[in-house]
């Protein structure tokens, strides 16, 4: 079974079709590059795979389960990231954790935020704002 499977994927915005009939199968450990001109649908395709947007038609599965929204098993590193300037470093990280893992307790979110803040060398700045 492929890790990621896209079958007859379509994405339109109103009358504008961005992606049509995309089929892709990615195995565990396989490396895939998506290349194309500006406006060719690369970002739309990545957003669909991450569950940040829904296809107009077709299916996306990850390890055999339908992708219906974002999840902790898939992620995107954005070219232009965004931080909430009114939140601290730790609070910005906690915001992402709560979005990806909404069932965690407040204590579990805080522990993970501290872990990830330290992991990227920002432990000293956890209480600072960006």
C-alpha positions in Angstrom: 0.0 0.0 0.0 1.4 3.5 -0.8 2.0 5.9 2.0 0.2 8.7 0.0 -2.2 8.1 -2.8 -3.9 10.8 -5.0 -6.5 9.4 -7.4 -8.1 11.5 -10.2 -7.6 14.6 -8.1 -9.3 17.9 -9.3 -9.3 21.3 -7.8 -11.2 24.3 -9.1 -11.9 27.7 -7.7 -15.2 28.8 -9.3 -14.8 28.4 -13.1 -11.0 28.3 -12.8 -9.6 24.8 -12.9 -6.2 24.6 -11.2 -5.6 20.8 -11.1 -7.2 18.2 -13.3 -6.9 14.4 -13.2 -3.9 14.1 -10.9 -2.8 10.6 -10.0 0.2 10.1 -7.7 1.4 7.2 -5.6 4.2 7.7 -3.1 5.8 4.8 -1.3 7.3 4.9 2.2 10.8 6.4 2.0 10.3 7.6 -1.5 11.4 11.2 -2.3 9.3 13.2 -4.7 9.9 16.7 -6.2 7.1 18.8 -7.6 8.3 21.2 -10.3 6.5 23.7 -12.4 6.1 27.2 -13.5 4.6 29.9 -11.2 0.8 29.4 -11.1 0.9 25.8 -12.3 -0.7 24.4 -9.1 2.2 23.2 -7.0 1.1 25.0 -3.8 -2.5 24.0 -4.4 -1.4 20.3 -4.7 0.7 20.5 -1.5 -2.1 22.2 0.4 -4.5 19.4 -0.7 -2.0 16.7 0.4 -1.6 18.4 3.8 -5.4 18.6 4.2 -5.3 22.4 4.3 -7.8 22.5 1.3 -10.3 20.0 0.0 -10.3 18.7 -3.6 -13.2 19.5 -5.9 -13.1 15.8 -7.0 -11.0 12.8 -6.5 -9.5 11.3 -3.4 -6.4 11.6 -1.2 -5.4 8.9 1.2 -2.5 8.7 3.7 -1.7 5.1 4.7 -5.1 4.0 3.4 -7.2 6.6 5.3 -8.9 9.5 3.6 -7.3 12.9 4.1 -10.1 15.2 5.3 -8.1 17.9 7.0 -4.7 18.7 8.6 -3.2 16.0 10.8 -0.1 15.4 12.9 1.2 12.8 10.5 1.5 15.3 7.6 2.9 18.8 7.5 4.0 21.7 5.4 6.9 24.1 5.9 5.6 27.4 4.4 7.7 29.6 2.2 6.3 32.6 3.9 5.6 31.7 7.5 3.5 33.6 9.9 3.8 34.2 13.6 1.3 35.8 15.9 3.2 38.9 17.1 1.0 39.2 20.2 1.9 35.6 21.4 5.2 34.5 22.9 7.5 32.0 21.2 6.1 29.2 23.4 2.5 30.3 22.7 3.0 30.4 19.0 4.3 26.8 19.2 1.5 25.8 21.4 -1.0 27.2 18.9 0.3 24.9 16.3 0.3 21.9 18.7 -3.3 22.6 19.6 -4.3 22.8 16.0 -2.6 19.5 15.1 -3.5 17.6 18.3 -6.7 19.1 19.7 -7.2 16.3 22.2 -4.1 17.0 24.3 -4.5 18.5 27.7 -3.2 22.0 28.5 -0.4 20.4 30.5 0.5 18.1 27.5 0.5 21.1 25.1 2.8 23.1 27.5 5.2 20.1 27.8 5.4 19.7 24.0 5.8 23.4 23.5 8.7 23.5 25.9 10.3 20.4 24.2 10.0 21.9 20.7 11.2 25.4 21.9 14.3 23.8 23.4 14.7 21.5 20.3 15.2 24.5 18.0 17.4 26.3 20.5 14.9 28.9 21.6 14.5 27.9 25.2 16.0 31.2 26.3 13.4 33.1 24.3 10.3 31.1 25.1 8.6 34.0 26.9 9.6 36.6 24.3 7.4 37.8 21.4 8.6 37.5 17.8 
